[in-house]
Amino acid sequence: MYSLNDRVMWNAVKVCDHNFDGVFIYAVKSTRICCKPSCKSKTPLKENISFYPTVSLAINDGYRPCKRCRPELLLSNEDEIISIANQFIEKEYRSNLTLDRLAHEVGVSKFHLQRLYKKATGLSPLEYATNLKLKEAAKLLLTTNQSITEIAYHLGFKSSAHFSSLFRQHLNSTPSAYRKGESV
């Protein structure tokens, strides 16, 4: 029996949905070939396919990339993936940024993005976004008269308590003590 995710992926394969390219790869057990969801080759039997988050994992399991849809040409340069992720994070860190949304924007699975990003930067993508928020918060605390609550909401925190807790955890100071130039 297929889970909901498998059903969604299977439906994407059946209709050759290019919106799922880079989200997952499917591999056909009978031919030992892996394809993008948008591949125009004959649709395989459902029981003959497996899903993978990346082409490299399918290749590691013994599948060859399809010569028709060329799944290995999907965004595969790790530096490019990290660069695109950073640009998007730097543009959107104040909004409700999720790993799902970021992975969709970058064009790879969220698991692949998380692994690559952590390997390249030592941080998760959301840790980097949080660091950007806190850096801006520190600047706003010193250069504006906005309340701590206003700053927290401006930067996309769900509550000022959560903001204050993260601020203290990362900067070893409460937002009000930081504003006054005091340390804790």
Sequence and secondary structure as in RCSB ss.txt:
>XXXX:A:sequence
MYSLNDRVMWNAVKVCDHNFDGVFIYAVKSTRICCKPSCKSKTPLKENISFYPTVSLAINDGYRPCKRCRPELLL
SNEDEIISIANQFIEKEYRSNLTLDRLAHEVGVSKFHLQRLYKKATGLSPLEYATNLKLKEAAKLLLTTNQSITE
IAYHLGFKSSAHFSSLFRQHLNSTPSAYRKGESV
>XXXX:A:secstr
   HHHHHHHHHHHTT GGGBTTBEEEETTTTEEE TT  S    GGGEEEESSHHHHHHTT EE TTT GGGSS
  HHHHHHHHHHHHHHHTTS   HHHHHHHHTS HHHHHHHHHHHHSS HHHHHHHHHHHHHHHHHHH    HHH
HHHHTT S HHHHHHHHHHHHSS HHHHHHT   
